[in-house]
């Protein structure tokens, strides 16, 4: 298990979307996952607020990764999202500094898992999310 978590930690920032958005893996253990991003101009939409897709990508990543410690064996498994609902509860305006998603597993079955996440921006709750993932063998390419 520790090897799989270490591998994810090393590879995380190099993944295409994670790198493009500047995501950082803060923590990943049996209690859940925390992912953060330092906000800048690239995260803003035309209205000068943080694009909702940034928030959705952050929670999608955090919820999916929260299941890694539940996978047996963790290596060679993937958790693609099959459903994601994001409720935005406050706007994220230009000038905001940090966005962080904290996710936890609600229930992990043999083939399907249910997770939830909260997103905080500079100390203020801005979104809540529910996600469903499939637990499948990883296939590259």
C-alpha positions as CSV (number, residue, x, y, z in Angstrom):
1,X,0.0,0.0,0.0
2,X,2.7,2.5,0.9
3,X,4.4,1.9,-2.4
4,X,1.2,2.7,-4.3
5,X,0.7,5.9,-2.3
6,X,4.4,6.9,-2.8
7,X,4.0,6.3,-6.6
8,X,0.9,8.4,-6.7
9,X,2.6,11.2,-4.8
10,X,5.5,11.3,-7.2
11,X,3.5,11.1,-10.3
12,X,0.7,13.4,-9.2
13,X,2.1,16.8,-10.3
14,X,3.2,15.4,-13.6
15,X,-0.2,14.3,-14.8
16,X,-1.5,16.5,-17.6
17,X,-4.5,18.2,-16.0
18,X,-3.0,18.3,-12.5
19,X,0.1,20.1,-13.9
20,X,-1.9,22.4,-16.1
21,X,-4.1,23.5,-13.1
22,X,-1.2,23.5,-10.6
23,X,-2.8,20.9,-8.3
24,X,-0.8,19.7,-5.4
25,X,-1.5,16.5,-3.4
26,X,-1.5,17.5,0.2
27,X,-2.4,14.2,1.9
28,X,-3.7,10.8,1.1
29,X,-4.4,8.1,3.7
30,X,-7.1,6.0,5.1
31,X,-9.0,9.1,6.3
32,X,-9.3,10.6,2.8
33,X,-7.5,12.9,0.5
34,X,-6.7,16.6,0.3
35,X,-5.7,18.4,-2.9
36,X,-5.0,22.1,-3.3
37,X,-4.3,24.7,-5.9
38,X,-2.7,28.1,-5.6
39,X,-5.0,30.3,-7.7
40,X,-3.9,32.7,-10.4
41,X,-5.2,34.3,-13.6
42,X,-5.3,30.9,-15.5
43,X,-8.1,29.8,-13.2
44,X,-10.4,32.7,-13.9
45,X,-13.4,32.9,-16.3
46,X,-14.5,35.9,-18.3
47,X,-16.5,37.2,-15.2
48,X,-13.2,37.3,-13.3
49,X,-14.2,34.5,-10.9
50,X,-12.7,31.1,-10.6
51,X,-14.1,28.8,-13.3
52,X,-16.4,26.1,-11.9
53,X,-14.5,23.6,-13.9
54,X,-11.5,24.2,-11.7
55,X,-13.6,23.3,-8.6
56,X,-15.1,20.3,-10.4
57,X,-11.7,19.0,-11.4
58,X,-10.3,19.5,-7.9
59,X,-13.1,17.5,-6.3
60,X,-13.1,14.8,-9.0
61,X,-9.4,14.3,-8.3
62,X,-9.7,14.3,-4.5
63,X,-12.7,11.9,-4.5
64,X,-11.1,9.5,-6.9
65,X,-7.8,9.4,-4.9
66,X,-9.6,9.0,-1.6
67,X,-10.5,5.5,-2.7
68,X,-6.9,4.4,-3.3
69,X,-6.3,3.1,0.3
70,X,-9.4,1.0,0.0
71,X,-8.3,-0.9,-3.2
72,X,-6.9,-4.4,-2.8
73,X,-4.4,-4.5,-4.4
74,X,-4.0,-0.8,-4.9
75,X,-1.4,-1.1,-7.7
76,X,-3.0,-1.7,-11.0
77,X,-6.4,-0.3,-10.1
78,X,-8.1,2.9,-11.2
79,X,-11.2,4.8,-9.9
80,X,-12.8,6.6,-12.8
81,X,-15.7,8.8,-11.9
82,X,-19.1,7.7,-13.1
83,X,-21.1,10.5,-11.5
84,X,-20.2,13.8,-10.0
85,X,-22.5,16.5,-8.5
86,X,-21.0,19.8,-7.3
87,X,-23.0,22.3,-5.3
88,X,-21.5,25.8,-5.4
89,X,-22.3,27.7,-2.2
90,X,-20.2,30.8,-2.6
91,X,-18.4,32.6,-5.5
92,X,-14.6,32.5,-5.8
93,X,-13.5,36.0,-6.9
94,X,-10.3,37.1,-8.5
95,X,-7.7,37.7,-5.8
96,X,-8.5,34.5,-4.0
97,X,-5.3,32.7,-3.0
98,X,-5.9,29.0,-2.4
99,X,-8.5,26.4,-3.2
100,X,-8.5,23.1,-1.3
101,X,-10.7,20.0,-1.6
102,X,-10.9,17.5,1.2
103,X,-12.5,14.2,0.2
104,X,-13.5,11.1,2.1
105,X,-14.9,7.7,1.3
106,X,-18.6,7.3,2.3
107,X,-18.8,3.7,1.1
108,X,-16.5,1.4,-0.8
109,X,-18.0,-1.7,-2.4
110,X,-16.3,-4.3,-4.5
111,X,-16.9,-2.5,-7.8
112,X,-18.4,0.9,-6.9
113,X,-17.6,3.6,-4.4
114,X,-19.3,6.7,-3.1
115,X,-17.4,9.7,-1.8
116,X,-17.9,13.3,-0.8
117,X,-15.8,16.4,-0.7
118,X,-15.8,19.9,0.6
119,X,-14.0,22.8,-1.1
120,X,-12.6,25.7,0.9
121,X,-11.2,28.9,-0.5
122,X,-9.1,31.0,1.8
123,X,-10.9,29.5,4.8
124,X,-14.5,29.8,3.4
125,X,-16.6,26.9,2.3
126,X,-17.4,27.4,-1.4
127,X,-18.6,24.0,-2.7
128,X,-19.7,20.5,-1.6
129,X,-19.6,17.5,-3.9
130,X,-20.8,13.9,-4.1
131,X,-19.1,11.4,-6.4
132,X,-19.5,7.8,-7.5
133,X,-16.5,5.9,-8.8
134,X,-16.0,2.5,-10.5
135,X,-13.2,0.4,-9.2
136,X,-11.6,-1.2,-12.2
137,X,-8.2,-2.6,-13.4
138,X,-5.9,0.2,-14.7
139,X,-5.3,0.1,-18.5
140,X,-2.7,2.4,-20.0
141,X,-3.0,3.7,-23.5
